[in-house]
Amino acid sequence: MLLIIHPTASAVILADGQVLLLKSAKGAGYIYPGGHVGNEDPATAVIREVREETDLDIELIYEPRFSHPKIKEVPLPFTIMDLAVHDKRIGRHRHVDAVYVARPKTNEVVLNHESDGYLWVPVSQVTSLPVPDELPDLIAAAAKYAAALSP
């Protein structure tokens, strides 16, 4: 059976030792914002998705590896994950998720219909929430990455 694969982009948003987590309206517990990549690069998609889901403007944290005046650089994600997902509309499928690390440029969170609430949680306390299994380790690694790139 051929499985549907969707490209997605998401962001681990960090500020002052805390991470922004959204309470999924689909019952998936607390997750970071993100969604499907449309006719755009993943960095543009994640900025758009975060804005749609939280009304936040973000700055991506990444290590540039190559630039040239004749090309547009697309920021590299922190990691790319291949996740099995299931929803009522599509059924079983996979998300190949470009996960970025970001910091907020604005402060007020305004949620859309995809979330039932949000929390700014200390990175060390993510394990105390109902989250996907990989999330605590991913967020801890993203926080170390962001700290290593901070001036």
N, CA, C and O atoms as a GROMACS GRO file, in nm:
protein
  604
    1MET      N    1   0.083  -0.118   0.000
    1MET     CA    2   0.000   0.000   0.000
    1MET      C    3   0.088   0.125   0.000
    1MET      O    4   0.178   0.138   0.082
    2LEU      N    5   0.062   0.215  -0.090
    2LEU     CA    6   0.136   0.339  -0.100
    2LEU      C    7   0.087   0.436   0.007
    2LEU      O    8  -0.033   0.462   0.018
    3LEU      N    9   0.178   0.488   0.085
    3LEU     CA   10   0.143   0.580   0.192
    3LEU      C   11   0.160   0.723   0.145
    3LEU      O   12   0.260   0.755   0.080
    4ILE      N   13   0.065   0.809   0.176
    4ILE     CA   14   0.072   0.950   0.140
    4ILE      C   15   0.177   1.017   0.226
    4ILE      O   16   0.184   0.994   0.347
    5ILE      N   17   0.259   1.101   0.164
    5ILE     CA   18   0.361   1.177   0.236
    5ILE      C   19   0.337   1.325   0.214
    5ILE      O   20   0.322   1.370   0.100
    6HIS      N   21   0.332   1.401   0.323
    6HIS     CA   22   0.315   1.546   0.316
    6HIS      C   23   0.440   1.615   0.368
    6HIS      O   24   0.488   1.581   0.476
    7PRO      N   25   0.493   1.712   0.295
    7PRO     CA   26   0.601   1.795   0.351
    7PRO      C   27   0.540   1.894   0.450
    7PRO      O   28   0.440   1.959   0.419
    8THR      N   29   0.601   1.905   0.567
    8THR     CA   30   0.554   1.997   0.669
    8THR      C   31   0.672   2.076   0.724
    8THR      O   32   0.788   2.038   0.703
    9ALA      N   33   0.643   2.184   0.793
    9ALA     CA   34   0.745   2.265   0.859
    9ALA      C   35   0.690   2.310   0.993
    9ALA      O   36   0.573   2.348   1.003
   10SER      N   37   0.774   2.307   1.095
   10SER     CA   38   0.730   2.344   1.228
   10SER      C   39   0.841   2.417   1.301
   10SER      O   40   0.955   2.422   1.255
   11ALA      N   41   0.806   2.474   1.417
   11ALA     CA   42   0.904   2.554   1.491
   11ALA      C   43   0.899   2.525   1.640
   11ALA      O   44   0.793   2.523   1.702
   12VAL      N   45   1.017   2.503   1.696
   12VAL     CA   46   1.036   2.503   1.840
   12VAL      C   47   1.070   2.647   1.874
   12VAL      O   48   1.180   2.694   1.844
   13ILE      N   49   0.975   2.718   1.937
   13ILE     CA   50   0.991   2.860   1.966
   13ILE      C   51   1.036   2.875   2.111
   13ILE      O   52   0.966   2.834   2.204
   14LEU      N   53   1.154   2.935   2.128
   14LEU     CA   54   1.216   2.947   2.260
   14LEU      C   55   1.228   3.093   2.301
   14LEU      O   56   1.261   3.179   2.220
   15ALA      N   57   1.203   3.120   2.430
   15ALA     CA   58   1.222   3.254   2.486
   15ALA      C   59   1.246   3.240   2.636
   15ALA      O   60   1.166   3.182   2.709
   16ASP      N   61   1.357   3.294   2.682
   16ASP     CA   62   1.388   3.299   2.826
   16ASP      C   63   1.380   3.161   2.892
   16ASP      O   64   1.323   3.148   3.001
   17GLY      N   65   1.436   3.060   2.828
   17GLY     CA   66   1.439   2.926   2.887
   17GLY      C   67   1.308   2.851   2.878
   17GLY      O   68   1.293   2.744   2.936
   18GLN      N   69   1.211   2.908   2.805
   18GLN     CA   70   1.081   2.843   2.791
   18GLN      C   71   1.052   2.814   2.645
   18GLN      O   72   1.111   2.874   2.555
   19VAL      N   73   0.960   2.721   2.623
   19VAL     CA   74   0.918   2.683   2.488
   19VAL      C   75   0.767   2.703   2.478
   19VAL      O   76   0.694   2.677   2.574
   20LEU      N   77   0.722   2.747   2.362
   20LEU     CA   78   0.579   2.764   2.337
   20LEU      C   79   0.520   2.632   2.290
   20LEU      O   80   0.566   2.575   2.190
   21LEU      N   81   0.419   2.584   2.361
   21LEU     CA   82   0.348   2.463   2.322
   21LEU      C   83   0.200   2.494   2.308
   21LEU      O   84   0.142   2.565   2.390
   22LEU      N   85   0.140   2.439   2.204
   22LEU     CA   86  -0.002   2.459   2.176
   22LEU      C   87  -0.079   2.334   2.212
   22LEU      O   88  -0.035   2.222   2.184
   23LYS      N   89  -0.195   2.351   2.275
   23LYS     CA   90  -0.281   2.237   2.306
   23LYS      C   91  -0.362   2.206   2.180
   23LYS      O   92  -0.448   2.283   2.140
   24SER      N   93  -0.333   2.093   2.121
   24SER     CA   94  -0.394   2.054   1.994
   24SER      C   95  -0.545   2.036   2.006
   24SER      O   96  -0.593   1.966   2.095
   25ALA      N   97  -0.619   2.099   1.916
   25ALA     CA   98  -0.764   2.081   1.912
   25ALA      C   99  -0.801   1.941   1.863
   25ALA      O  100  -0.915   1.899   1.878
   26LYS      N  101  -0.705   1.869   1.803
   26LYS     CA  102  -0.730   1.733   1.755
   26LYS      C  103  -0.703   1.628   1.863
   26LYS      O  104  -0.713   1.508   1.837
   27GLY      N  105  -0.669   1.673   1.984
   27GLY     CA  106  -0.648   1.578   2.093
   27GLY      C  107  -0.511   1.515   2.098
   27GLY      O  108  -0.494   1.410   2.160
   28ALA      N  109  -0.411   1.577   2.035
   28ALA     CA  110  -0.276   1.520   2.032
   28ALA      C  111  -0.191   1.569   2.149
   28ALA      O  112  -0.069   1.550   2.148
   29GLY      N  113  -0.253   1.631   2.250
   29GLY     CA  114  -0.176   1.685   2.361
   29GLY      C  115  -0.114   1.818   2.322
   29GLY      O  116  -0.169   1.892   2.240
   30TYR      N  117   0.000   1.847   2.382
   30TYR     CA  118   0.070   1.972   2.354
   30TYR      C  119   0.176   1.947   2.246
   30TYR      O  120   0.252   1.851   2.252
   31ILE      N  121   0.179   2.035   2.148
   31ILE     CA  122   0.273   2.024   2.036
   31ILE      C  123   0.325   2.163   2.002
   31ILE      O  124   0.274   2.264   2.051
   32TYR      N  125   0.427   2.169   1.918
   32TYR     CA  126   0.477   2.297   1.870
   32TYR      C  127   0.403   2.334   1.742
   32TYR      O  128   0.349   2.246   1.674
   33PRO      N  129   0.400   2.463   1.707
   33PRO     CA  130   0.324   2.504   1.588
   33PRO      C  131   0.391   2.462   1.458
   33PRO      O  132   0.513   2.447   1.451
   34GLY      N  133   0.310   2.442   1.357
   34GLY     CA  134   0.360   2.407   1.225
   34GLY      C  135   0.249   2.352   1.139
   34GLY      O  136   0.136   2.337   1.184
   35GLY      N  137   0.283   2.322   1.014
   35GLY     CA  138   0.183   2.268   0.923
   35GLY      C  139   0.240   2.237   0.787
   35GLY      O  140   0.362   2.230   0.769
   36HIS      N  141   0.152   2.219   0.693
   36HIS     CA  142   0.190   2.176   0.559
   36HIS      C  143   0.263   2.284   0.482
   36HIS      O  144   0.233   2.402   0.492
   37VAL      N  145   0.360   2.239   0.403
   37VAL     CA  146   0.433   2.328   0.312
   37VAL      C  147   0.354   2.335   0.183
   37VAL      O  148   0.322   2.233   0.123
   38GLY      N  149   0.323   2.456   0.140
   38GLY     CA  150   0.251   2.475   0.014
   38GLY      C  151   0.350   2.497  -0.099
   38GLY      O  152   0.453   2.430  -0.105
   39ASN      N  153   0.320   2.587  -0.185
   39ASN     CA  154   0.408   2.620  -0.298
   39ASN      C  155   0.511   2.722  -0.251
   39ASN      O  156   0.513   2.836  -0.295
   40GLU      N  157   0.598   2.676  -0.157
   40GLU     CA  158   0.694   2.764  -0.091
   40GLU      C  159   0.807   2.679  -0.033
   40GLU      O  160   0.796   2.556  -0.025
   41ASP      N  161   0.913   2.745   0.007
   41ASP     CA  162   1.020   2.670   0.074
   41ASP      C  163   0.980   2.648   0.221
   41ASP      O  164   0.891   2.717   0.271
   42PRO      N  165   1.044   2.552   0.290
   42PRO     CA  166   1.002   2.521   0.426
   42PRO      C  167   1.021   2.636   0.525
   42PRO      O  168   0.941   2.649   0.618
   43ALA      N  169   1.123   2.719   0.508
   43ALA     CA  170   1.143   2.832   0.599
   43ALA      C  171   1.029   2.933   0.586
   43ALA      O  172   0.980   2.984   0.686
   44THR      N  173   0.988   2.962   0.465
   44THR     CA  174   0.875   3.051   0.443
   44THR      C  175   0.748   2.989   0.500
   44THR      O  176   0.666   3.058   0.559
   45ALA      N  177   0.732   2.858   0.482
   45ALA     CA  178   0.613   2.788   0.532
   45ALA      C  179   0.605   2.795   0.684
   45ALA      O  180   0.497   2.819   0.739
   46VAL      N  181   0.717   2.774   0.753
   46VAL     CA  182   0.711   2.773   0.900
   46VAL      C  183   0.679   2.912   0.953
   46VAL      O  184   0.605   2.924   1.051
   47ILE      N  185   0.733   3.015   0.893
   47ILE     CA  186   0.702   3.151   0.936
   47ILE      C  187   0.553   3.179   0.915
   47ILE      O  188   0.488   3.238   1.001
   48ARG      N  189   0.499   3.136   0.801
   48ARG     CA  190   0.356   3.154   0.772
   48ARG      C  191   0.270   3.075   0.870
   48ARG      O  192   0.174   3.128   0.926
   49GLU      N  193   0.305   2.948   0.891
   49GLU     CA  194   0.226   2.862   0.980
   49GLU      C  195   0.224   2.914   1.123
   49GLU      O  196   0.119   2.915   1.187
   50VAL      N  197   0.338   2.958   1.173
   50VAL     CA  198   0.342   3.012   1.309
   50VAL      C  199   0.255   3.137   1.318
   50VAL      O  200   0.182   3.156   1.416
   51ARG      N  201   0.263   3.220   1.217
   51ARG     CA  202   0.180   3.342   1.216
   51ARG      C  203   0.030   3.305   1.213
   51ARG      O  204  -0.050   3.365   1.285
   52GLU      N  205  -0.008   3.207   1.130
   52GLU     CA  206  -0.148   3.166   1.121
   52GLU      C  207  -0.198   3.106   1.253
   52GLU      O  208  -0.311   3.133   1.294
   53GLU      N  209  -0.114   3.026   1.318
   53GLU     CA  210  -0.158   2.952   1.437
   53GLU      C  211  -0.147   3.031   1.566
   53GLU      O  212  -0.222   3.005   1.661
   54THR      N  213  -0.053   3.128   1.572
   54THR     CA  214  -0.027   3.198   1.699
   54THR      C  215  -0.028   3.350   1.688
   54THR      O  216  -0.030   3.418   1.790
   55ASP      N  217  -0.028   3.403   1.568
   55ASP     CA  218  -0.017   3.545   1.540
   55ASP      C  219   0.120   3.602   1.578
   55ASP      O  220   0.138   3.724   1.583
   56LEU      N  221   0.218   3.515   1.606
   56LEU     CA  222   0.353   3.559   1.638
   56LEU      C  223   0.437   3.576   1.512
   56LEU      O  224   0.425   3.499   1.417
   57ASP      N  225   0.521   3.676   1.513
   57ASP     CA  226   0.628   3.687   1.414
   57ASP      C  227   0.750   3.624   1.479
   57ASP      O  228   0.778   3.647   1.597
   58ILE      N  229   0.824   3.544   1.402
   58ILE     CA  230   0.940   3.474   1.458
   58ILE      C  231   1.065   3.503   1.378
   58ILE      O  232   1.060   3.545   1.262
   59GLU      N  233   1.177   3.480   1.443
   59GLU     CA  234   1.309   3.485   1.380
   59GLU      C  235   1.367   3.346   1.387
   59GLU      O  236   1.377   3.288   1.496
   60LEU      N  237   1.407   3.291   1.274
   60LEU     CA  238   1.464   3.156   1.273
   60LEU      C  239   1.608   3.162   1.324
   60LEU      O  240   1.683   3.255   1.294
   61ILE      N  241   1.643   3.061   1.403
   61ILE     CA  242   1.780   3.047   1.455
   61ILE      C  243   1.843   2.934   1.375
   61ILE      O  244   1.799   2.820   1.381
   62TYR      N  245   1.947   2.968   1.302
   62TYR     CA  246   2.011   2.865   1.219
   62TYR      C  247   2.154   2.906   1.188
   62TYR      O  248   2.193   3.022   1.205
   63GLU      N  249   2.230   2.810   1.145
   63GLU     CA  250   2.369   2.832   1.109
   63GLU      C  251   2.380   2.837   0.957
   63GLU      O  252   2.366   2.734   0.891
   64PRO      N  253   2.406   2.956   0.901
   64PRO     CA  254   2.422   2.962   0.755
   64PRO      C  255   2.543   2.879   0.711
   64PRO      O  256   2.647   2.881   0.776
   65ARG      N  257   2.527   2.807   0.603
   65ARG     CA  258   2.636   2.722   0.555
   65ARG      C  259   2.691   2.768   0.420
   65ARG      O  260   2.807   2.740   0.388
   66PHE      N  261   2.609   2.838   0.342
   66PHE     CA  262   2.655   2.885   0.212
   66PHE      C  263   2.566   3.000   0.168
   66PHE      O  264   2.445   2.995   0.185
   67SER      N  265   2.627   3.100   0.113
   67SER     CA  266   2.549   3.208   0.054
   67SER      C  267   2.623   3.259  -0.069
   67SER      O  268   2.744   3.243  -0.082
   68HIS      N  269   2.548   3.319  -0.157
   68HIS     CA  270   2.604   3.374  -0.279
   68HIS      C  271   2.510   3.486  -0.324
   68HIS      O  272   2.389   3.473  -0.310
   69PRO      N  273   2.564   3.594  -0.378
   69PRO     CA  274   2.478   3.706  -0.416
   69PRO      C  275   2.375   3.674  -0.524
   69PRO      O  276   2.278   3.747  -0.540
   70LYS      N  277   2.394   3.566  -0.599
   70LYS     CA  278   2.301   3.534  -0.707
   70LYS      C  279   2.192   3.435  -0.668
   70LYS      O  280   2.111   3.396  -0.752
   71ILE      N  281   2.190   3.395  -0.541
   71ILE     CA  282   2.088   3.299  -0.498
   71ILE      C  283   2.019   3.349  -0.372
   71ILE      O  284   2.073   3.431  -0.297
   72LYS      N  285   1.900   3.298  -0.349
   72LYS     CA  286   1.830   3.322  -0.223
   72LYS      C  287   1.863   3.206  -0.131
   72LYS      O  288   1.840   3.090  -0.166
   73GLU      N  289   1.916   3.237  -0.016
   73GLU     CA  290   1.946   3.132   0.081
   73GLU      C  291   1.817   3.090   0.151
   73GLU      O  292   1.740   3.176   0.195
   74VAL      N  293   1.794   2.961   0.161
   74VAL     CA  294   1.682   2.908   0.239
   74VAL      C  295   1.742   2.855   0.369
   74VAL      O  296   1.825   2.764   0.366
   75PRO      N  297   1.702   2.911   0.483
   75PRO     CA  298   1.758   2.865   0.609
   75PRO      C  299   1.740   2.715   0.629
   75PRO      O  300   1.635   2.659   0.599
   76LEU      N  301   1.845   2.652   0.679
   76LEU     CA  302   1.841   2.509   0.706
   76LEU      C  303   1.760   2.481   0.832
   76LEU      O  304   1.770   2.556   0.929
   77PRO      N  305   1.680   2.375   0.831
   77PRO     CA  306   1.610   2.339   0.954
   77PRO      C  307   1.708   2.280   1.056
   77PRO      O  308   1.818   2.237   1.021
   78PHE      N  309   1.665   2.278   1.181
   78PHE     CA  310   1.741   2.214   1.287
   78PHE      C  311   1.750   2.064   1.262
   78PHE      O  312   1.856   2.003   1.279
   79THR      N  313   1.639   2.005   1.222
   79THR     CA  314   1.635   1.863   1.188
   79THR      C  315   1.518   1.839   1.093
   79THR      O  316   1.430   1.924   1.077
   80ILE      N  317   1.518   1.724   1.030
   80ILE     CA  318   1.405   1.680   0.948
   80ILE      C  319   1.361   1.545   1.003
   80ILE      O  320   1.441   1.452   1.014
   81MET      N  321   1.233   1.535   1.037
   81MET     CA  322   1.181   1.412   1.097
   81MET      C  323   1.075   1.351   1.006
   81MET      O  324   0.998   1.422   0.943
   82ASP      N  325   1.073   1.220   1.001
   82ASP     CA  326   0.972   1.145   0.926
   82ASP      C  327   0.878   1.083   1.028
   82ASP      O  328   0.916   0.993   1.102
   83LEU      N  329   0.754   1.132   1.031
   83LEU     CA  330   0.659   1.093   1.135
   83LEU      C  331   0.537   1.025   1.078
   83LEU      O  332   0.480   1.070   0.978
   84ALA      N  333   0.496   0.916   1.140
   84ALA     CA  334   0.369   0.853   1.105
   84ALA      C  335   0.258   0.931   1.176
   84ALA      O  336   0.267   0.954   1.296
   85VAL      N  337   0.156   0.970   1.102
   85VAL     CA  338   0.043   1.045   1.160
   85VAL      C  339  -0.088   0.983   1.114
   85VAL      O  340  -0.094   0.907   1.018
   86HIS      N  341  -0.194   1.018   1.187
   86HIS     CA  342  -0.326   0.969   1.152
   86HIS      C  343  -0.426   1.078   1.185
   86HIS      O  344  -0.424   1.135   1.294
   87ASP      N  345  -0.513   1.108   1.091
   87ASP     CA  346  -0.624   1.197   1.122
   87ASP      C  347  -0.749   1.146   1.053
   87ASP      O  348  -0.743   1.063   0.963
   88LYS      N  349  -0.864   1.198   1.098
   88LYS     CA  350  -0.993   1.148   1.050
   88LYS      C  351  -1.015   1.176   0.902
   88LYS      O  352  -1.079   1.096   0.833
   89ARG      N  353  -0.963   1.288   0.853
   89ARG     CA  354  -0.988   1.327   0.714
   89ARG      C  355  -0.904   1.246   0.615
   89ARG      O  356  -0.956   1.201   0.513
   90ILE      N  357  -0.775   1.229   0.645
   90ILE     CA  358  -0.683   1.164   0.551
   90ILE      C  359  -0.655   1.019   0.587
   90ILE      O  360  -0.629   0.937   0.500
   91GLY      N  361  -0.662   0.988   0.715
   91GLY     CA  362  -0.625   0.854   0.760
   91GLY      C  363  -0.476   0.848   0.789
   91GLY      O  364  -0.413   0.948   0.822
   92ARG      N  365  -0.420   0.728   0.776
   92ARG     CA  366  -0.277   0.709   0.800
   92ARG      C  367  -0.197   0.772   0.688
   92ARG      O  368  -0.226   0.753   0.570
   93HIS      N  369  -0.094   0.848   0.728
   93HIS     CA  370   0.000   0.904   0.630
   93HIS      C  371   0.126   0.946   0.703
   93HIS      O  372   0.140   0.924   0.823
   94ARG      N  373   0.219   1.006   0.631
   94ARG     CA  374   0.346   1.048   0.691
   94ARG      C  375   0.366   1.197   0.671
   94ARG      O  376   0.325   1.254   0.570
   95HIS      N  377   0.430   1.258   0.769
   95HIS     CA  378   0.477   1.395   0.756
   95HIS      C  379   0.629   1.394   0.757
   95HIS      O  380   0.690   1.340   0.849
   96VAL      N  381   0.688   1.452   0.656
   96VAL     CA  382   0.833   1.476   0.656
   96VAL      C  383   0.846   1.622   0.698
   96VAL      O  384   0.823   1.714   0.619
   97ASP      N  385   0.885   1.639   0.824
   97ASP     CA  386   0.876   1.768   0.892
   97ASP      C  387   1.012   1.836   0.906
   97ASP      O  388   1.102   1.783   0.971
   98ALA      N  389   1.025   1.953   0.844
   98ALA     CA  390   1.144   2.037   0.862
   98ALA      C  391   1.121   2.115   0.991
   98ALA      O  392   1.037   2.205   0.996
   99VAL      N  393   1.195   2.081   1.095
   99VAL     CA  394   1.177   2.143   1.226
   99VAL      C  395   1.281   2.254   1.243
   99VAL      O  396   1.402   2.230   1.239
  100TYR      N  397   1.232   2.375   1.261
  100TYR     CA  398   1.317   2.491   1.283
  100TYR      C  399   1.318   2.529   1.430
  100TYR      O  400   1.226   2.494   1.505
  101VAL      N  401   1.422   2.600   1.470
  101VAL     CA  402   1.429   2.661   1.602
  101VAL      C  403   1.412   2.810   1.580
  101VAL      O  404   1.468   2.867   1.487
  102ALA      N  405   1.334   2.873   1.667
  102ALA     CA  406   1.303   3.015   1.646
  102ALA      C  407   1.288   3.086   1.780
  102ALA      O  408   1.273   3.025   1.885
  103ARG      N  409   1.293   3.219   1.769
  103ARG     CA  410   1.259   3.303   1.884
  103ARG      C  411   1.150   3.399   1.838
  103ARG      O  412   1.146   3.437   1.722
  104PRO      N  413   1.062   3.438   1.930
  104PRO     CA  414   0.955   3.531   1.892
  104PRO      C  415   1.008   3.673   1.875
  104PRO      O  416   1.094   3.718   1.951
  105LYS      N  417   0.957   3.742   1.774
  105LYS     CA  418   0.986   3.884   1.755
  105LYS      C  419   0.873   3.970   1.810
  105LYS      O  420   0.890   4.089   1.834
  106THR      N  421   0.756   3.907   1.830
  106THR     CA  422   0.641   3.973   1.893
  106THR      C  423   0.600   3.889   2.014
  106THR      O  424   0.646   3.776   2.029
  107ASN      N  425   0.514   3.943   2.098
  107ASN     CA  426   0.487   3.876   2.226
  107ASN      C  427   0.347   3.819   2.244
  107ASN      O  428   0.331   3.719   2.314
  108GLU      N  429   0.247   3.879   2.184
  108GLU     CA  430   0.110   3.839   2.213
  108GLU      C  431   0.067   3.720   2.128
  108GLU      O  432   0.067   3.727   2.005
  109VAL      N  433   0.032   3.610   2.194
  109VAL     CA  434  -0.015   3.490   2.126
  109VAL      C  435  -0.167   3.500   2.109
  109VAL      O  436  -0.241   3.521   2.205
  110VAL      N  437  -0.211   3.485   1.983
  110VAL     CA  438  -0.354   3.479   1.951
  110VAL      C  439  -0.373   3.351   1.870
  110VAL      O  440  -0.320   3.338   1.760
  111LEU      N  441  -0.449   3.258   1.925
  111LEU     CA  442  -0.463   3.126   1.863
  111LEU      C  443  -0.573   3.123   1.758
  111LEU      O  444  -0.672   3.196   1.767
  112ASN      N  445  -0.553   3.037   1.658
  112ASN     CA  446  -0.661   3.010   1.562
  112ASN      C  447  -0.736   2.885   1.608
  112ASN      O  448  -0.718   2.839   1.721
  113HIS      N  449  -0.820   2.830   1.522
  113HIS     CA  450  -0.906   2.715   1.554
  113HIS      C  451  -0.830   2.584   1.576
  113HIS      O  452  -0.889   2.487   1.625
  114GLU      N  453  -0.703   2.578   1.542
  114GLU     CA  454  -0.628   2.452   1.552
  114GLU      C  455  -0.582   2.420   1.694
  114GLU      O  456  -0.537   2.309   1.721
  115SER      N  457  -0.594   2.517   1.785
  115SER     CA  458  -0.547   2.496   1.922
  115SER      C  459  -0.653   2.537   2.023
  115SER      O  460  -0.731   2.630   2.000
  116ASP      N  461  -0.654   2.466   2.136
  116ASP     CA  462  -0.746   2.495   2.244
  116ASP      C  463  -0.680   2.573   2.358
  116ASP      O  464  -0.746   2.604   2.458
  117GLY      N  465  -0.554   2.605   2.344
  117GLY     CA  466  -0.482   2.678   2.447
  117GLY      C  467  -0.334   2.672   2.419
  117GLY      O  468  -0.290   2.605   2.325
  118TYR      N  469  -0.257   2.743   2.500
  118TYR     CA  470  -0.112   2.741   2.485
  118TYR      C  471  -0.046   2.760   2.620
  118TYR      O  472  -0.108   2.809   2.715
  119LEU      N  473   0.080   2.721   2.628
  119LEU     CA  474   0.161   2.739   2.748
  119LEU      C  475   0.302   2.778   2.707
  119LEU      O  476   0.354   2.727   2.608
  120TRP      N  477   0.364   2.866   2.783
  120TRP     CA  478   0.508   2.884   2.779
  120TRP      C  479   0.561   2.798   2.892
  120TRP      O  480   0.532   2.825   3.009
  121VAL      N  481   0.637   2.696   2.861
  121VAL     CA  482   0.680   2.596   2.957
  121VAL      C  483   0.832   2.597   2.968
  121VAL      O  484   0.900   2.601   2.865
  122PRO      N  485   0.887   2.593   3.090
  122PRO     CA  486   1.032   2.576   3.100
  122PRO      C  487   1.074   2.449   3.025
  122PRO      O  488   1.008   2.345   3.036
  123VAL      N  489   1.182   2.458   2.952
  123VAL     CA  490   1.228   2.344   2.871
  123VAL      C  491   1.240   2.219   2.956
  123VAL      O  492   1.207   2.109   2.910
  124SER      N  493   1.286   2.232   3.080
  124SER     CA  494   1.306   2.117   3.168
  124SER      C  495   1.175   2.054   3.216
  124SER      O  496   1.177   1.944   3.271
  125GLN      N  497   1.061   2.120   3.195
  125GLN     CA  498   0.934   2.069   3.245
  125GLN      C  499   0.841   2.016   3.135
  125GLN      O  500   0.725   1.983   3.163
  126VAL      N  501   0.890   2.007   3.014
  126VAL     CA  502   0.807   1.957   2.903
  126VAL      C  503   0.760   1.814   2.930
  126VAL      O  504   0.649   1.777   2.890
  127THR      N  505   0.841   1.736   2.998
  127THR     CA  506   0.804   1.596   3.026
  127THR      C  507   0.684   1.584   3.117
  127THR      O  508   0.623   1.477   3.125
  128SER      N  509   0.648   1.691   3.187
  128SER     CA  510   0.533   1.685   3.279
  128SER      C  511   0.399   1.703   3.208
  128SER      O  512   0.294   1.693   3.271
  129LEU      N  513   0.403   1.729   3.077
  129LEU     CA  514   0.281   1.752   2.999
  129LEU      C  515   0.250   1.634   2.907
  129LEU      O  516   0.339   1.555   2.876
  130PRO      N  517   0.124   1.621   2.865
  130PRO     CA  518   0.092   1.518   2.764
  130PRO      C  519   0.144   1.566   2.628
  130PRO      O  520   0.083   1.650   2.562
  131VAL      N  521   0.257   1.510   2.588
  131VAL     CA  522   0.323   1.547   2.462
  131VAL      C  523   0.361   1.420   2.387
  131VAL      O  524   0.371   1.313   2.448
  132PRO      N  525   0.383   1.429   2.256
  132PRO     CA  526   0.435   1.314   2.182
  132PRO      C  527   0.569   1.268   2.242
  132PRO      O  528   0.644   1.349   2.297
  133ASP      N  529   0.597   1.139   2.232
  133ASP     CA  530   0.714   1.080   2.297
  133ASP      C  531   0.846   1.150   2.264
  133ASP      O  532   0.932   1.165   2.351
  134GLU      N  533   0.862   1.192   2.139
  134GLU     CA  534   0.989   1.249   2.097
  134GLU      C  535   1.007   1.395   2.139
  134GLU      O  536   1.118   1.448   2.133
  135LEU      N  537   0.899   1.461   2.181
  135LEU     CA  538   0.902   1.605   2.202
  135LEU      C  539   1.000   1.652   2.310
  135LEU      O  540   1.074   1.747   2.284
  136PRO      N  541   1.004   1.593   2.429
  136PRO     CA  542   1.099   1.643   2.530
  136PRO      C  543   1.245   1.640   2.483
  136PRO      O  544   1.318   1.736   2.503
  137ASP      N  545   1.286   1.531   2.421
  137ASP     CA  546   1.425   1.522   2.373
  137ASP      C  547   1.451   1.620   2.260
  137ASP      O  548   1.557   1.681   2.254
  138LEU      N  549   1.354   1.636   2.170
  138LEU     CA  550   1.368   1.730   2.060
  138LEU      C  551   1.383   1.873   2.113
  138LEU      O  552   1.471   1.947   2.068
  139ILE      N  553   1.298   1.911   2.207
  139ILE     CA  554   1.302   2.047   2.260
  139ILE      C  555   1.432   2.071   2.338
  139ILE      O  556   1.490   2.179   2.328
  140ALA      N  557   1.476   1.974   2.415
  140ALA     CA  558   1.604   1.989   2.488
  140ALA      C  559   1.720   2.009   2.390
  140ALA      O  560   1.807   2.093   2.412
  141ALA      N  561   1.722   1.930   2.283
  141ALA     CA  562   1.828   1.942   2.184
  141ALA      C  563   1.819   2.077   2.110
  141ALA      O  564   1.921   2.139   2.081
  142ALA      N  565   1.697   2.122   2.081
  142ALA     CA  566   1.680   2.251   2.014
  142ALA      C  567   1.726   2.366   2.103
  142ALA      O  568   1.784   2.463   2.054
  143ALA      N  569   1.701   2.355   2.233
  143ALA     CA  570   1.745   2.460   2.326
  143ALA      C  571   1.898   2.465   2.333
  143ALA      O  572   1.956   2.573   2.339
  144LYS      N  573   1.964   2.350   2.333
  144LYS     CA  574   2.112   2.346   2.332
  144LYS      C  575   2.165   2.406   2.203
  144LYS      O  576   2.262   2.482   2.205
  145TYR      N  577   2.103   2.374   2.093
  145TYR     CA  578   2.142   2.428   1.962
  145TYR      C  579   2.130   2.580   1.961
  145TYR      O  580   2.221   2.650   1.918
  146ALA      N  581   2.017   2.631   2.010
  146ALA     CA  582   1.995   2.776   2.013
  146ALA      C  583   2.098   2.844   2.103
  146ALA      O  584   2.150   2.950   2.069
  147ALA      N  585   2.127   2.784   2.218
  147ALA     CA  586   2.225   2.842   2.310
  147ALA      C  587   2.364   2.846   2.247
  147ALA      O  588   2.438   2.942   2.267
  148ALA      N  589   2.399   2.743   2.172
  148ALA     CA  590   2.530   2.738   2.107
  148ALA      C  591   2.544   2.845   1.997
  148ALA      O  592   2.655   2.891   1.970
  149LEU      N  593   2.433   2.883   1.935
  149LEU     CA  594   2.437   2.983   1.829
  149LEU      C  595   2.415   3.125   1.878
  149LEU      O  596   2.430   3.221   1.802
  150SER      N  597   2.380   3.140   2.007
  150SER     CA  598   2.355   3.275   2.060
  150SER      C  599   2.488   3.347   2.082
  150SER      O  600   2.588   3.286   2.121
  151PRO      N  601   2.487   3.478   2.056
  151PRO     CA  602   2.612   3.554   2.074
  151PRO      C  603   2.654   3.565   2.219
  151PRO      O  604   2.757   3.626   2.248
   0.00000   0.00000   0.00000
